[in-house]
Amino acid sequence: MSTKGEDTRSAVLGTALSLATQLGLEGVTIGKLAEHVGMSKSGLFAHFSSKENLQIAILDEAAERFVANVVAPALKKPRGEPRLRALVDNWLAWSKSDFLPGGCIFVVAAVELDDRPGPARDRLIAGQRDWLGTLAGAARIAVEEKHFRKDLDVEQVAHELYSIAYGYHFLRRVGDPAKAEKRARAAFERVLDDARLSH
């Protein structure tokens, strides 16, 4: 694909991602997307060839932005607890991103795809498993760095952080955003307190 073609595809996917946070993946049809980006349906069809391919492309775009906004900045922090803390801080900030006007796309996608087998669901699940692995890996490094106790169940830590953050991403949309963040951070600090060496 030419650079111009890649730029067009990137711009289209940015719009598609924003729309998907508000309309759901199913709501982003090639026709509706064509209206929003000022392209013909046939032009967009040439890029994606099917609604399912468009959904997968939206999830891939979201994953790339998640890595760029959440993971990559955290990897610049010192190994151990500082890096894990940065991952969570960035993750809580994620759903406030300008390009996610309807909140976290992964919450939207999980509600839609949880009982709908197919390539889009497979892509979502693979990404979430990778993210749980990243969180567990960060906790494991914190054990190695002696920030956390050596008998820590790092998979449990990953599960709890995942649950806290997704609870926050959901509750900030349906409740009081400030209160949801305050409670999520309090829960996160309890997980870290439990993980540390000093008991």
C-alpha positions in Angstrom: 0.0 0.0 0.0 1.3 3.5 -0.9 2.1 6.0 1.8 -1.0 8.0 0.7 -3.1 4.8 1.0 -1.7 4.1 4.4 -2.4 7.7 5.6 -6.0 7.4 4.3 -6.5 4.1 5.9 -5.1 5.4 9.2 -7.4 8.5 9.1 -10.4 6.3 8.3 -9.6 3.9 11.1 -9.3 6.8 13.6 -12.8 7.9 12.7 -14.1 4.3 12.8 -12.6 3.8 16.2 -14.3 6.9 17.6 -17.6 5.9 16.1 -17.3 2.4 17.5 -17.0 3.8 21.0 -20.4 5.4 20.5 -22.3 3.1 18.2 -20.6 -0.2 18.9 -18.7 -2.3 16.4 -21.9 -3.4 14.7 -23.0 0.2 14.3 -20.0 1.1 12.2 -21.0 0.0 8.8 -19.0 0.7 5.6 -21.8 3.0 4.5 -22.0 5.0 7.8 -18.2 5.3 7.9 -18.2 6.5 4.2 -20.6 9.3 5.2 -18.3 10.4 8.1 -15.1 10.4 6.1 -16.4 11.7 2.8 -15.5 8.7 0.8 -17.5 6.4 -1.5 -18.7 3.0 -0.2 -16.8 1.3 -3.0 -13.6 3.2 -2.0 -13.9 2.0 1.6 -14.9 -1.5 0.5 -11.6 -1.6 -1.4 -9.8 -1.0 2.0 -11.7 -3.5 4.1 -13.7 -5.8 1.8 -16.2 -6.7 4.6 -17.8 -5.5 7.8 -15.9 -8.2 9.7 -12.6 -7.1 8.3 -13.5 -3.5 9.3 -14.2 -4.6 12.9 -10.9 -6.5 13.1 -9.1 -3.4 11.7 -10.8 -1.2 14.4 -9.7 -3.6 17.1 -6.1 -3.6 15.7 -6.1 0.2 15.6 -7.3 0.3 19.2 -4.6 -2.1 20.2 -1.9 -0.1 18.5 -3.1 3.1 20.2 -3.3 1.3 23.6 0.3 0.2 23.2 1.4 3.7 22.2 -0.5 5.5 25.0 -0.5 3.0 27.9 2.3 0.5 27.5 5.2 2.3 25.7 5.3 5.3 28.2 5.2 2.9 31.2 8.2 0.9 29.8 10.3 4.1 30.2 9.8 3.9 34.0 12.1 1.9 36.3 11.5 -1.8 36.4 9.3 -3.1 39.2 6.6 -1.3 41.1 7.1 2.1 39.3 6.5 0.5 36.0 3.4 -1.4 37.1 2.0 1.8 38.7 2.6 3.6 35.4 0.8 0.9 33.5 -2.2 1.3 35.7 -2.1 5.1 35.7 -1.9 5.2 31.9 -4.7 2.6 31.7 -7.0 4.7 33.9 -6.3 7.7 31.6 -6.9 5.6 28.5 -10.7 5.9 28.4 -10.5 9.7 28.7 -8.6 9.9 25.4 -10.1 12.3 22.8 -10.3 9.6 20.2 -12.5 7.5 22.6 -15.5 9.8 23.0 -17.7 6.9 24.1 -15.2 5.5 26.5 -13.0 2.4 26.4 -13.5 0.5 23.1 -12.6 -2.8 24.7 -15.5 -2.5 27.1 -17.8 -1.8 24.1 -16.3 -4.7 22.1 -16.5 -7.2 25.0 -20.2 -6.5 25.5 -20.9 -7.0 21.8 -18.6 -9.9 21.1 -18.6 -12.0 24.3 -21.1 -14.5 22.9 -20.5 -14.0 19.2 -17.9 -16.4 17.8 -15.7 -15.3 14.9 -12.4 -13.6 14.0 -13.3 -10.2 15.7 -14.0 -12.0 19.0 -10.9 -14.0 18.6 -8.8 -10.9 18.1 -10.4 -9.2 21.1 -9.7 -12.2 23.4 -6.1 -12.6 22.2 -5.5 -8.9 22.9 -7.0 -9.1 26.4 -5.0 -12.3 27.2 -1.8 -10.5 26.1 -2.7 -7.6 28.3 -3.3 -9.8 31.3 0.1 -11.4 30.6 1.7 -8.0 30.5 0.3 -7.1 33.9 1.4 -10.4 35.4 4.8 -9.9 33.8 5.2 -6.5 35.3 4.2 -7.9 38.8 6.7 -10.7 38.3 9.5 -8.2 37.6 8.5 -6.3 40.7 9.0 -9.5 42.7 12.4 -9.9 41.0 13.3 -6.4 41.9 12.3 -7.2 45.5 9.5 -4.5 45.5 6.9 -7.3 46.0 7.1 -10.4 48.2 8.5 -13.5 46.6 5.4 -15.7 47.3 3.1 -13.3 45.4 0.6 -14.8 43.0 1.3 -12.5 40.0 -1.6 -13.9 38.0 -4.0 -13.0 40.8 -2.5 -9.5 40.9 -3.1 -9.2 37.1 -6.7 -10.4 37.5 -7.4 -7.9 40.3 -5.9 -5.0 38.4 -7.8 -5.9 35.3 -11.1 -6.1 37.2 -10.5 -2.8 39.0 -9.7 -1.0 35.8 -12.5 -2.4 33.7 -14.9 -1.6 36.6 -13.6 1.9 36.5 -14.0 2.2 32.7 -17.6 1.1 33.0 -18.5 3.1 36.1 -17.1 6.4 34.8 -19.6 6.2 32.0 -22.7 5.3 34.1 -21.9 7.0 37.4 -19.8 9.8 38.9 -16.4 9.7 37.0 -14.4 11.4 39.8 -15.8 9.0 42.4 -15.2 6.0 40.1 -11.6 7.0 39.7 -11.0 7.7 43.4 -12.4 4.3 44.3 -10.5 2.5 41.6 -7.2 4.1 42.8 -8.0 3.1 46.4 -8.6 -0.5 45.3 -5.3 -0.4 43.3 -3.4 0.8 46.3 -4.8 -2.0 48.4 -3.6 -4.5 45.8 -0.1 -2.9 45.9 -0.1 -2.9 49.7 -0.8 -6.6 49.8 1.9 -7.2 47.2 4.7 -5.5 49.0 7.4 -7.1 51.1 6.4 -5.3 54.4 3.6 -7.2 56.1 
